[in-house]
Amino acid sequence: MSTQVKIYTLSTCSHCTKAKEFLDEKEIAYDSVSVDFMSGDDRTQILEIIRKLNPSITFPTIVIGSKVIVGFRRDEIEVALKDCE
């Protein structure tokens, strides 16, 4: 699958872990950014990106193609993945 999937997470977030496990089970390649492991300008820049996608800055914030999904919403993730095939 050539769909670009990016997930912004916190290492302590159980919903983030479940979302990554779900993508792994589906064998979907994704880029993961653990925001709490970042600092300084890198963290500031990533938080600005997330704010544009999800003004509440909650986690996980998942980007599948042009679709943004906030939280671990299995059904929405599956629909977004299908729509991008």
BELRA-V290802 format. One record per pair of residues at least 24 apart in sequence whose C-alpha atoms are under 8 Angstrom apart, sorted by the first residue. I is the first residue (numbers start at 1). J is the second residue. Records with the same first field share a line. If there is no record, write none. Layout:
# BELRA-V290802
I->J + J
This chain:
# BELRA-V290802
1->28 + 85
2->85
3->64 + 65 + 81 + 84 + 85
4->29 + 30 + 63 + 64 + 65
5->29 + 30 + 31 + 62 + 63 + 64 + 65
6->30 + 31 + 32 + 33 + 62 + 63 + 64
7->31 + 32 + 33 + 60 + 61 + 62 + 63
8->32 + 33 + 34 + 35 + 50 + 59 + 60 + 61 + 62
9->33 + 34 + 35 + 36 + 59 + 60 + 61
10->34 + 35 + 36 + 59 + 60
11->36 + 37
13->59 + 60
15->59 + 60 + 71 + 72
16->59 + 60 + 71 + 72
18->72
19->60 + 72 + 74
22->74
